[in-house]
Structure formats: C-alpha cells, structure tokens
C-alpha cells in the first residue's frame, strides 16, 4: 500500500491536492450453504473494534494475482473452507473517493471444511456461520457495518442468486 498526494487542476482551473491510497485489488467472498452465510470477525484498528464481515482481502505480496485464485485463497485462509463452485458476481470500487482498489465479488457454494491458514495479521480472526435472516438483521440493526459486505450481498440479491 502507498499513499500519495497528487497536484491537480480542477475544471475551474483552480489548483489543488488530491490524496490517493494505492492498494492492490481484493476479493470478497459470500460463502453460503444451506441457508447459512459464513462471516469472519476481527479487530479493526481504524475503528478500534471487532467487526463482522464476509471473508475478504488482498495479497500485497502478489498484487497481480488472478482474482479467482485470490478469492479461493482468502476463503481458505479465513474460514478454512474450500468451495466446489465460485461464481463471479462482478467488480466494485471500495472507496473511490480516495482509494484505487477494485473488489472482485464471488459467491462460494459447495463448501467443505479443509482447515484455516490465517495470516499473521489475522491471528485474532474468528469465523462463524449465521442464518441468512440473522445476517440481514445484523445489517439492518447496524451490528454489521462493513460496506464491502453489504454491497456484495446487495449485488447477490439483485442478481437473484439468493
């Protein structure tokens, strides 16, 4: 990841500075089986709290990784699951007001537990499966606030895959 400030000229001709965070693409995985969705929870330093979200991440050490392989890897690392089927739902910008990262969203089905492989930064990560109805209530009630999770789930519902 890198942070930079670019000198820009606005449409009005006024000069300014625009802050940009450069980060490799990531994958977000909706792992759903038998009416249950698999979520992960970890401490998020920026908001100083533990948060529930779908498995997601980027490989900073391999920024050009194929996003399907990235999705499979993140699912395995964080939940210990392997999917029989990975359906690509599309690409979304995470926070394009300051971040150039694209998030590739997948639906993972046909899940088998093969064991977690957590990264060092994820040592406090836990995973659990929730009924879809409870997951939706977590979003509605503000218990789950991760925009990547909410946007990915919205995409899944709009595509009528759930």
ZIBELWO-V733061 format. One record per backbone hydrogen bond with DSSP energy under -1.0 kcal/mol. CO is the residue of the C=O (numbers start at 1). NH is the residue of the N-H. If there is no record, write none. Layout:
BEGIN
co:nh
CO:NH
CO:NH
END
This chain:
BEGIN
co:nh
2:22
4:20
6:18
8:16
10:13
14:10
16:8
18:6
20:4
21:100
22:2
26:104
27:57
28:106
29:31
30:108
31:38
33:36
35:132
36:33
37:130
39:128
40:53
41:126
42:51
44:47
44:48
44:49
49:44
51:42
53:40
55:29
57:27
59:62
62:65
66:70
67:71
68:72
69:73
70:74
71:75
72:76
73:77
74:78
75:79
75:81
76:80
77:117
80:114
80:115
82:112
85:109
87:107
90:105
92:103
95:98
95:99
98:21
101:94
102:26
103:92
104:28
105:89
105:90
106:30
107:87
108:32
109:84
109:85
110:84
112:82
119:122
120:123
122:125
126:41
128:39
130:37
131:135
132:136
133:137
134:138
135:139
136:140
137:141
138:143
138:144
139:142
146:150
147:151
148:152
149:153
150:154
151:155
152:156
153:157
154:158
155:159
156:161
157:160
END
